[in-house]
Amino acid sequence: MNDQQVQSLLAKTASSASSGSFEPFKTSSIYDGTAQNPDWLGEEPQRIQQLMSARP
């Protein structure tokens, strides 16, 4: 593909690509086993707990 063809293709797909409507495995937690089973992660390390409690 030459530069003009690439730009044309990008222009045609920009709307769909920006919404992620054809890629729910990338844009949702539906296919994320860890999101479905948060206990797999265990407890957050102490330093992360402290960092999160310091947030405004």
mmCIF file as gemmi writes it, N, C-alpha and C atoms, coordinates in Angstrom:
data_model
loop_
_atom_site.group_PDB
_atom_site.id
_atom_site.type_symbol
_atom_site.label_atom_id
_atom_site.label_alt_id
_atom_site.label_comp_id
_atom_site.label_asym_id
_atom_site.label_entity_id
_atom_site.label_seq_id
_atom_site.pdbx_PDB_ins_code
_atom_site.Cartn_x
_atom_site.Cartn_y
_atom_site.Cartn_z
_atom_site.occupancy
_atom_site.B_iso_or_equiv
_atom_site.pdbx_formal_charge
_atom_site.auth_seq_id
_atom_site.auth_asym_id
_atom_site.pdbx_PDB_model_num
ATOM 1 N N . MET Axp A 1 ? 0.845 -1.184 0 1 0 ? 1 A 1
ATOM 2 C CA . MET Axp A 1 ? 0 0 0 1 0 ? 1 A 1
ATOM 3 C C . MET Axp A 1 ? 0.884 1.238 0 1 0 ? 1 A 1
ATOM 4 N N . ASN Axp A 2 ? 0.464 2.18 -0.771 1 0 ? 2 A 1
ATOM 5 C CA . ASN Axp A 2 ? 1.214 3.435 -0.754 1 0 ? 2 A 1
ATOM 6 C C . ASN Axp A 2 ? 0.651 4.34 0.344 1 0 ? 2 A 1
ATOM 7 N N . ASP Axp A 3 ? 1.278 5.471 0.548 1 0 ? 3 A 1
ATOM 8 C CA . ASP Axp A 3 ? 0.896 6.385 1.625 1 0 ? 3 A 1
ATOM 9 C C . ASP Axp A 3 ? -0.55 6.849 1.508 1 0 ? 3 A 1
ATOM 10 N N . GLN Axp A 4 ? -0.982 7.162 0.312 1 0 ? 4 A 1
ATOM 11 C CA . GLN Axp A 4 ? -2.348 7.639 0.091 1 0 ? 4 A 1
ATOM 12 C C . GLN Axp A 4 ? -3.364 6.545 0.439 1 0 ? 4 A 1
ATOM 13 N N . GLN Axp A 5 ? -3.085 5.303 0.083 1 0 ? 5 A 1
ATOM 14 C CA . GLN Axp A 5 ? -3.98 4.197 0.399 1 0 ? 5 A 1
ATOM 15 C C . GLN Axp A 5 ? -4.06 3.966 1.913 1 0 ? 5 A 1
ATOM 16 N N . VAL Axp A 6 ? -2.934 4.051 2.567 1 0 ? 6 A 1
ATOM 17 C CA . VAL Axp A 6 ? -2.906 3.89 4.017 1 0 ? 6 A 1
ATOM 18 C C . VAL Axp A 6 ? -3.746 4.977 4.68 1 0 ? 6 A 1
ATOM 19 N N . GLN Axp A 7 ? -3.562 6.217 4.28 1 0 ? 7 A 1
ATOM 20 C CA . GLN Axp A 7 ? -4.322 7.328 4.855 1 0 ? 7 A 1
ATOM 21 C C . GLN Axp A 7 ? -5.814 7.17 4.604 1 0 ? 7 A 1
ATOM 22 N N . SER Axp A 8 ? -6.176 6.701 3.424 1 0 ? 8 A 1
ATOM 23 C CA . SER Axp A 8 ? -7.581 6.476 3.093 1 0 ? 8 A 1
ATOM 24 C C . SER Axp A 8 ? -8.184 5.39 3.99 1 0 ? 8 A 1
ATOM 25 N N . LEU Axp A 9 ? -7.465 4.306 4.173 1 0 ? 9 A 1
ATOM 26 C CA . LEU Axp A 9 ? -7.938 3.224 5.038 1 0 ? 9 A 1
ATOM 27 C C . LEU Axp A 9 ? -8.076 3.683 6.483 1 0 ? 9 A 1
ATOM 28 N N . LEU Axp A 10 ? -7.107 4.423 6.974 1 0 ? 10 A 1
ATOM 29 C CA . LEU Axp A 10 ? -7.171 4.937 8.342 1 0 ? 10 A 1
ATOM 30 C C . LEU Axp A 10 ? -8.371 5.868 8.53 1 0 ? 10 A 1
ATOM 31 N N . ALA Axp A 11 ? -8.649 6.687 7.531 1 0 ? 11 A 1
ATOM 32 C CA . ALA Axp A 11 ? -9.788 7.605 7.617 1 0 ? 11 A 1
ATOM 33 C C . ALA Axp A 11 ? -11.106 6.826 7.668 1 0 ? 11 A 1
ATOM 34 N N . LYS Axp A 12 ? -11.197 5.756 6.91 1 0 ? 12 A 1
ATOM 35 C CA . LYS Axp A 12 ? -12.424 4.95 6.878 1 0 ? 12 A 1
ATOM 36 C C . LYS Axp A 12 ? -12.657 4.199 8.185 1 0 ? 12 A 1
ATOM 37 N N . THR Axp A 13 ? -11.602 3.83 8.862 1 0 ? 13 A 1
ATOM 38 C CA . THR Axp A 13 ? -11.739 2.995 10.055 1 0 ? 13 A 1
ATOM 39 C C . THR Axp A 13 ? -11.583 3.763 11.367 1 0 ? 13 A 1
ATOM 40 N N . ALA Axp A 14 ? -11.321 5.036 11.301 1 0 ? 14 A 1
ATOM 41 C CA . ALA Axp A 14 ? -11.045 5.828 12.509 1 0 ? 14 A 1
ATOM 42 C C . ALA Axp A 14 ? -12.185 5.778 13.52 1 0 ? 14 A 1
ATOM 43 N N . SER Axp A 15 ? -13.409 5.924 13.07 1 0 ? 15 A 1
ATOM 44 C CA . SER Axp A 15 ? -14.548 5.944 13.985 1 0 ? 15 A 1
ATOM 45 C C . SER Axp A 15 ? -14.7 4.612 14.724 1 0 ? 15 A 1
ATOM 46 N N . SER Axp A 16 ? -14.685 3.522 13.99 1 0 ? 16 A 1
ATOM 47 C CA . SER Axp A 16 ? -14.817 2.204 14.616 1 0 ? 16 A 1
ATOM 48 C C . SER Axp A 16 ? -13.629 1.892 15.505 1 0 ? 16 A 1
ATOM 49 N N . ALA Axp A 17 ? -12.452 2.257 15.06 1 0 ? 17 A 1
ATOM 50 C CA . ALA Axp A 17 ? -11.242 1.969 15.837 1 0 ? 17 A 1
ATOM 51 C C . ALA Axp A 17 ? -11.226 2.745 17.154 1 0 ? 17 A 1
ATOM 52 N N . SER Axp A 18 ? -11.728 3.942 17.166 1 0 ? 18 A 1
ATOM 53 C CA . SER Axp A 18 ? -11.678 4.751 18.381 1 0 ? 18 A 1
ATOM 54 C C . SER Axp A 18 ? -12.671 4.277 19.439 1 0 ? 18 A 1
ATOM 55 N N . SER Axp A 19 ? -13.727 3.599 19.015 1 0 ? 19 A 1
ATOM 56 C CA . SER Axp A 19 ? -14.725 3.142 19.982 1 0 ? 19 A 1
ATOM 57 C C . SER Axp A 19 ? -14.437 1.744 20.512 1 0 ? 19 A 1
ATOM 58 N N . GLY Axp A 20 ? -13.63 0.975 19.796 1 0 ? 20 A 1
ATOM 59 C CA . GLY Axp A 20 ? -13.329 -0.384 20.219 1 0 ? 20 A 1
ATOM 60 C C . GLY Axp A 20 ? -14.508 -1.33 20.068 1 0 ? 20 A 1
ATOM 61 N N . SER Axp A 21 ? -15.499 -0.941 19.285 1 0 ? 21 A 1
ATOM 62 C CA . SER Axp A 21 ? -16.722 -1.74 19.185 1 0 ? 21 A 1
ATOM 63 C C . SER Axp A 21 ? -16.513 -3.131 18.597 1 0 ? 21 A 1
ATOM 64 N N . PHE Axp A 22 ? -15.45 -3.332 17.872 1 0 ? 22 A 1
ATOM 65 C CA . PHE Axp A 22 ? -15.165 -4.646 17.296 1 0 ? 22 A 1
ATOM 66 C C . PHE Axp A 22 ? -14.1 -5.406 18.07 1 0 ? 22 A 1
ATOM 67 N N . GLU Axp A 23 ? -13.69 -4.87 19.218 1 0 ? 23 A 1
ATOM 68 C CA . GLU Axp A 23 ? -12.635 -5.503 20.007 1 0 ? 23 A 1
ATOM 69 C C . GLU Axp A 23 ? -13.004 -5.559 21.492 1 0 ? 23 A 1
ATOM 70 N N . PRO Axp A 24 ? -14.115 -6.214 21.847 1 0 ? 24 A 1
ATOM 71 C CA . PRO Axp A 24 ? -14.498 -6.235 23.256 1 0 ? 24 A 1
ATOM 72 C C . PRO Axp A 24 ? -13.477 -6.943 24.142 1 0 ? 24 A 1
ATOM 73 N N . PHE Axp A 25 ? -12.66 -7.806 23.548 1 0 ? 25 A 1
ATOM 74 C CA . PHE Axp A 25 ? -11.63 -8.468 24.351 1 0 ? 25 A 1
ATOM 75 C C . PHE Axp A 25 ? -10.547 -7.496 24.777 1 0 ? 25 A 1
ATOM 76 N N . LYS Axp A 26 ? -10.454 -6.349 24.114 1 0 ? 26 A 1
ATOM 77 C CA . LYS Axp A 26 ? -9.476 -5.328 24.488 1 0 ? 26 A 1
ATOM 78 C C . LYS Axp A 26 ? -10.103 -4.188 25.288 1 0 ? 26 A 1
ATOM 79 N N . THR Axp A 27 ? -11.4 -3.977 25.112 1 0 ? 27 A 1
ATOM 80 C CA . THR Axp A 27 ? -12.02 -2.782 25.678 1 0 ? 27 A 1
ATOM 81 C C . THR Axp A 27 ? -13.025 -3.058 26.791 1 0 ? 27 A 1
ATOM 82 N N . SER Axp A 28 ? -13.102 -4.302 27.24 1 0 ? 28 A 1
ATOM 83 C CA . SER Axp A 28 ? -14.009 -4.634 28.332 1 0 ? 28 A 1
ATOM 84 C C . SER Axp A 28 ? -13.358 -5.692 29.22 1 0 ? 28 A 1
ATOM 85 N N . SER Axp A 29 ? -14.003 -5.962 30.34 1 0 ? 29 A 1
ATOM 86 C CA . SER Axp A 29 ? -13.478 -6.993 31.231 1 0 ? 29 A 1
ATOM 87 C C . SER Axp A 29 ? -14.159 -8.341 31.007 1 0 ? 29 A 1
ATOM 88 N N . ILE Axp A 30 ? -15.021 -8.432 29.995 1 0 ? 30 A 1
ATOM 89 C CA . ILE Axp A 30 ? -15.77 -9.666 29.734 1 0 ? 30 A 1
ATOM 90 C C . ILE Axp A 30 ? -14.849 -10.869 29.558 1 0 ? 30 A 1
ATOM 91 N N . TYR Axp A 31 ? -13.771 -10.676 28.848 1 0 ? 31 A 1
ATOM 92 C CA . TYR Axp A 31 ? -12.861 -11.782 28.545 1 0 ? 31 A 1
ATOM 93 C C . TYR Axp A 31 ? -11.644 -11.825 29.469 1 0 ? 31 A 1
ATOM 94 N N . ASP Axp A 32 ? -11.677 -11.027 30.516 1 0 ? 32 A 1
ATOM 95 C CA . ASP Axp A 32 ? -10.544 -10.938 31.43 1 0 ? 32 A 1
ATOM 96 C C . ASP Axp A 32 ? -10.777 -11.865 32.617 1 0 ? 32 A 1
ATOM 97 N N . GLY Axp A 33 ? -10.109 -13.002 32.607 1 0 ? 33 A 1
ATOM 98 C CA . GLY Axp A 33 ? -10.283 -13.972 33.682 1 0 ? 33 A 1
ATOM 99 C C . GLY Axp A 33 ? -9.967 -13.403 35.049 1 0 ? 33 A 1
ATOM 100 N N . THR Axp A 34 ? -8.983 -12.541 35.13 1 0 ? 34 A 1
ATOM 101 C CA . THR Axp A 34 ? -8.606 -11.95 36.409 1 0 ? 34 A 1
ATOM 102 C C . THR Axp A 34 ? -9.699 -11.007 36.91 1 0 ? 34 A 1
ATOM 103 N N . ALA Axp A 35 ? -10.311 -10.254 36.005 1 0 ? 35 A 1
ATOM 104 C CA . ALA Axp A 35 ? -11.401 -9.366 36.411 1 0 ? 35 A 1
ATOM 105 C C . ALA Axp A 35 ? -12.584 -10.174 36.931 1 0 ? 35 A 1
ATOM 106 N N . GLN Axp A 36 ? -12.79 -11.34 36.356 1 0 ? 36 A 1
ATOM 107 C CA . GLN Axp A 36 ? -13.884 -12.202 36.795 1 0 ? 36 A 1
ATOM 108 C C . GLN Axp A 36 ? -13.541 -12.943 38.091 1 0 ? 36 A 1
ATOM 109 N N . ASN Axp A 37 ? -12.256 -13.034 38.407 1 0 ? 37 A 1
ATOM 110 C CA . ASN Axp A 37 ? -11.792 -13.758 39.598 1 0 ? 37 A 1
ATOM 111 C C . ASN Axp A 37 ? -10.738 -12.938 40.333 1 0 ? 37 A 1
ATOM 112 N N . PRO Axp A 38 ? -11.122 -11.813 40.928 1 0 ? 38 A 1
ATOM 113 C CA . PRO Axp A 38 ? -10.132 -10.926 41.554 1 0 ? 38 A 1
ATOM 114 C C . PRO Axp A 38 ? -9.335 -11.589 42.673 1 0 ? 38 A 1
ATOM 115 N N . ASP Axp A 39 ? -9.871 -12.66 43.252 1 0 ? 39 A 1
ATOM 116 C CA . ASP Axp A 39 ? -9.138 -13.343 44.311 1 0 ? 39 A 1
ATOM 117 C C . ASP Axp A 39 ? -7.854 -13.992 43.799 1 0 ? 39 A 1
ATOM 118 N N . TRP Axp A 40 ? -7.732 -14.164 42.488 1 0 ? 40 A 1
ATOM 119 C CA . TRP Axp A 40 ? -6.501 -14.703 41.909 1 0 ? 40 A 1
ATOM 120 C C . TRP Axp A 40 ? -5.314 -13.792 42.198 1 0 ? 40 A 1
ATOM 121 N N . LEU Axp A 41 ? -5.571 -12.495 42.317 1 0 ? 41 A 1
ATOM 122 C CA . LEU Axp A 41 ? -4.491 -11.528 42.525 1 0 ? 41 A 1
ATOM 123 C C . LEU Axp A 41 ? -3.981 -11.504 43.959 1 0 ? 41 A 1
ATOM 124 N N . GLY Axp A 42 ? -4.826 -11.922 44.866 1 0 ? 42 A 1
ATOM 125 C CA . GLY Axp A 42 ? -4.429 -11.837 46.267 1 0 ? 42 A 1
ATOM 126 C C . GLY Axp A 42 ? -4.542 -10.405 46.759 1 0 ? 42 A 1
ATOM 127 N N . GLU Axp A 43 ? -4.002 -10.17 47.933 1 0 ? 43 A 1
ATOM 128 C CA . GLU Axp A 43 ? -4.075 -8.84 48.523 1 0 ? 43 A 1
ATOM 129 C C . GLU Axp A 43 ? -2.991 -7.948 47.932 1 0 ? 43 A 1
ATOM 130 N N . GLU Axp A 44 ? -3.304 -6.673 47.803 1 0 ? 44 A 1
ATOM 131 C CA . GLU Axp A 44 ? -2.324 -5.71 47.295 1 0 ? 44 A 1
ATOM 132 C C . GLU Axp A 44 ? -1.164 -5.618 48.276 1 0 ? 44 A 1
ATOM 133 N N . PRO Axp A 45 ? 0.056 -5.461 47.773 1 0 ? 45 A 1
ATOM 134 C CA . PRO Axp A 45 ? 1.205 -5.27 48.666 1 0 ? 45 A 1
ATOM 135 C C . PRO Axp A 45 ? 1.013 -4.03 49.55 1 0 ? 45 A 1
ATOM 136 N N . GLN Axp A 46 ? 1.638 -4.038 50.701 1 0 ? 46 A 1
ATOM 137 C CA . GLN Axp A 46 ? 1.502 -2.941 51.663 1 0 ? 46 A 1
ATOM 138 C C . GLN Axp A 46 ? 1.835 -1.588 51.035 1 0 ? 46 A 1
ATOM 139 N N . ARG Axp A 47 ? 2.881 -1.521 50.228 1 0 ? 47 A 1
ATOM 140 C CA . ARG Axp A 47 ? 3.262 -0.23 49.634 1 0 ? 47 A 1
ATOM 141 C C . ARG Axp A 47 ? 2.179 0.306 48.702 1 0 ? 47 A 1
ATOM 142 N N . ILE Axp A 48 ? 1.464 -0.571 48.017 1 0 ? 48 A 1
ATOM 143 C CA . ILE Axp A 48 ? 0.37 -0.144 47.142 1 0 ? 48 A 1
ATOM 144 C C . ILE Axp A 48 ? -0.826 0.297 47.982 1 0 ? 48 A 1
ATOM 145 N N . GLN Axp A 49 ? -1.116 -0.408 49.045 1 0 ? 49 A 1
ATOM 146 C CA . GLN Axp A 49 ? -2.211 -0.001 49.946 1 0 ? 49 A 1
ATOM 147 C C . GLN Axp A 49 ? -1.942 1.391 50.501 1 0 ? 49 A 1
ATOM 148 N N . GLN Axp A 50 ? -0.702 1.66 50.884 1 0 ? 50 A 1
ATOM 149 C CA . GLN Axp A 50 ? -0.359 2.977 51.423 1 0 ? 50 A 1
ATOM 150 C C . GLN Axp A 50 ? -0.481 4.051 50.338 1 0 ? 50 A 1
ATOM 151 N N . LEU Axp A 51 ? -0.031 3.723 49.157 1 0 ? 51 A 1
ATOM 152 C CA . LEU Axp A 51 ? -0.128 4.673 48.051 1 0 ? 51 A 1
ATOM 153 C C . LEU Axp A 51 ? -1.58 5.018 47.762 1 0 ? 51 A 1
ATOM 154 N N . MET Axp A 52 ? -2.449 4.023 47.734 1 0 ? 52 A 1
ATOM 155 C CA . MET Axp A 52 ? -3.849 4.256 47.437 1 0 ? 52 A 1
ATOM 156 C C . MET Axp A 52 ? -4.55 5.009 48.566 1 0 ? 52 A 1
ATOM 157 N N . SER Axp A 53 ? -4.161 4.792 49.815 1 0 ? 53 A 1
ATOM 158 C CA . SER Axp A 53 ? -4.787 5.517 50.916 1 0 ? 53 A 1
ATOM 159 C C . SER Axp A 53 ? -4.343 6.969 50.967 1 0 ? 53 A 1
ATOM 160 N N . ALA Axp A 54 ? -3.237 7.304 50.307 1 0 ? 54 A 1
ATOM 161 C CA . ALA Axp A 54 ? -2.726 8.67 50.291 1 0 ? 54 A 1
ATOM 162 C C . ALA Axp A 54 ? -3.385 9.516 49.205 1 0 ? 54 A 1
ATOM 163 N N . ARG Axp A 55 ? -4.179 8.894 48.355 1 0 ? 55 A 1
ATOM 164 C CA . ARG Axp A 55 ? -4.854 9.646 47.273 1 0 ? 55 A 1
ATOM 165 C C . ARG Axp A 55 ? -5.892 10.582 47.845 1 0 ? 55 A 1
ATOM 166 N N . PRO Axp A 56 ? -6.066 11.746 47.205 1 0 ? 56 A 1
ATOM 167 C CA . PRO Axp A 56 ? -7.071 12.712 47.702 1 0 ? 56 A 1
ATOM 168 C C . PRO Axp A 56 ? -8.484 12.214 47.51 1 0 ? 56 A 1
